[in-house]
Amino acid sequence: MRIGFFFGEVKRIYREAFASLVFIGITALFLSVLLNLFIGGYIYTRKVTMRNSVYLKARVYLKEDTESGIKKLFSVLLKYNPYVDSVSFINKKRAEEEFKKNFPEFGDLLKLFSTNPLPENYELYLNYTLLSQDRLNHFKKEIQAFPFVDEVYLQGLFVFRFFLLEKITYFILVSFVIMFFFILSMITRGSIRAAVERKRDLLKVYWLLGGNTEDLIGPFQVAGLLSGVLGSAFASLLLYVPFVFFTIPLWTLSIAPFLTAFIIIIVVREVIEVSIS
């Protein structure tokens, strides 16, 4: 009997405040489409940045007379540098193989030399998340200051453009999440308040007679959730195919409906508690 009364109240709320509830649904749909786009955009730019981060490298070329003991100590020093993810030592033989692989048309030039002229070097894969252009230049100067280092070459500096884009999309995403809370809360508060005003006297009498607060709040929460979450879920469904195409995790499409449900539950409770107090 109580369940029937509960859902009967939900139906009555829909009949009496249909326009207000539809407005909540449309607002949730529009905001959720934008939120999903920003989430997808941030995840995709992060994936692109990480995919290209392997190109951010440094080549440290050693002088010919560098002793083997110094090479070992220098390897350890580089491995413990916070900006370096991994270190690979390229001896003369490997340097020759790389040269022939990368420049096959010039491979015969090495035959003109009695000994291998290619210098030994270190290939460093760098951590782009800890670096900036200024830090990278400072890192280069520090490495080049060692007397046995001949030259330091940096590769893949374009990664910083992707990293900047990633930070911009992250800032936009965080800003929009705040806007999402604010706008949906404001719209829900106004719409539910309009629905509550039509039944305010009845609700207050019911509460004064000892009625359960949850029984008053529940139908309005369910009505608001049906409108808001359905609108938000439909927005997520619209972006299902683009997320699959760009290989963005599909679980992120559930963020908007959950946020919508959370906001509506909190706001409806607040509006009704203020109305009957």
C-alpha positions, -999 to 999 in steps of 0.1 A, spaced: 0 0 0 28 24 9 47 16 -23 15 23 -43 11 56 -25 48 65 -32 46 59 -69 12 76 -70 28 107 -56 55 105 -83 29 104 -110 10 134 -94 43 154 -93 49 146 -130 14 157 -139 16 189 -118 52 199 -127 58 182 -160 74 213 -176 98 219 -147 109 182 -147 114 182 -185 135 213 -181 157 194 -157 161 166 -182 169 189 -211 195 208 -190 211 175 -178 212 162 -214 229 194 -227 254 196 -198 262 159 -200 270 161 -237 295 189 -230 309 171 -200 314 138 -220 331 158 -248 355 174 -223 362 141 -206 368 124 -239 389 153 -252 411 152 -221 416 114 -222 424 115 -259 449 143 -257 466 125 -228 468 93 -248 483 112 -277 508 128 -254 518 95 -238 520 78 -273 544 105 -285 564 108 -252 587 80 -264 602 105 -289 614 128 -261 650 116 -258 685 129 -253 717 116 -269 748 121 -248 780 117 -269 812 109 -251 847 119 -259 870 93 -274 894 90 -244 866 84 -218 876 56 -194 854 26 -188 851 33 -151 838 68 -157 813 54 -182 799 30 -155 797 57 -129 781 81 -154 755 54 -162 745 51 -126 743 89 -122 720 91 -152 698 63 -140 691 81 -107 683 114 -124 646 122 -118 641 134 -153 654 101 -169 631 71 -173 657 48 -188 693 47 -200 708 27 -228 745 27 -235 754 27 -272 789 13 -278 808 18 -311 795 -15 -326 758 -6 -319 765 30 -331 777 16 -364 747 -7 -367 724 23 -360 742 44 -386 739 17 -413 702 12 -404 693 49 -404 715 59 -433 719 29 -456 730 51 -485 761 63 -465 771 29 -451 801 26 -474 816 58 -459 826 40 -428 850 18 -449 871 49 -456 882 49 -419 907 25 -404 888 25 -371 851 31 -362 848 70 -361 813 69 -345 814 80 -308 799 60 -279 768 76 -264 739 72 -241 703 72 -252 681 87 -225 643 84 -225 630 114 -206 600 119 -183 579 146 -200 556 150 -169 585 164 -148 601 185 -175 594 219 -191 614 236 -219 634 255 -193 641 225 -171 652 205 -202 676 232 -212 690 233 -177 693 195 -177 712 197 -210 736 222 -196 742 201 -165 751 170 -186 772 190 -210 792 204 -181 809 170 -175 844 172 -190 841 138 -207 808 147 -225 813 159 -261 778 169 -270 742 165 -260 714 164 -285 677 166 -276 650 149 -297 612 150 -297 607 185 -283 573 186 -301 560 165 -272 558 196 -251 531 210 -274 510 179 -268 517 182 -230 505 219 -231 473 209 -249 468 181 -223 471 207 -194 447 231 -212 421 204 -217 425 193 -181 419 229 -169 388 232 -191 375 199 -178 379 208 -141 363 242 -148 334 227 -166 328 201 -138 324 231 -114 300 248 -139 281 215 -142 275 214 -105 265 250 -103 242 252 -134 224 218 -127 220 226 -90 205 260 -99 181 246 -125 171 217 -103 166 240 -73 143 263 -92 124 235 -109 118 215 -78 109 246 -58 82 254 -83 69 218 -80 70 219 -42 52 253 -40 21 237 -55 20 212 -26 37 232 1 7 235 24 -1 198 21 35 188 27 37 211 58 5 197 73 17 161 66 50 169 83 34 186 113 12 156 118 43 135 123 49 123 88 83 109 78 106 134 62 119 107 38 83 100 26 81 137 16 114 139 -1 114 105 -18 87 111 -45 104 144 -55 138 128 -56 125 100 -78 107 124 -102 138 145 -105 161 115 -110 139 101 -137 141 133 -156 178 142 -150 194 108 -151 174 98 -183 185 130 -200 221 125 -189 221 88 -199 207 97 -233 236 122 -237 261 94 -229 244 71 -254 248 97 -281 286 97 -276 289 59 -274 301 56 -311 327 84 -310 341 70 -277 345 36 -293 361 51 -324 387 71 -304 392 41 -280 382 62 -250 372 40 -220 334 35 -221 331 36 -183 337 74 -184 303 77 -200 288 68 -166 304 98 -149 277 123 -161 247 103 -150 262 96 -116 270 133 -111 235 142 -122 220 118 -97 242 130 -69 233 167 -75 196 160 -78 194 139 -46 212 166 -26 194 196 -40 159 181 -37 165 172 -1 177 207 6 147 224 -11 121 203 7 137 206 41 137 244 37 101 243 25 87 224 55 109 240 82 
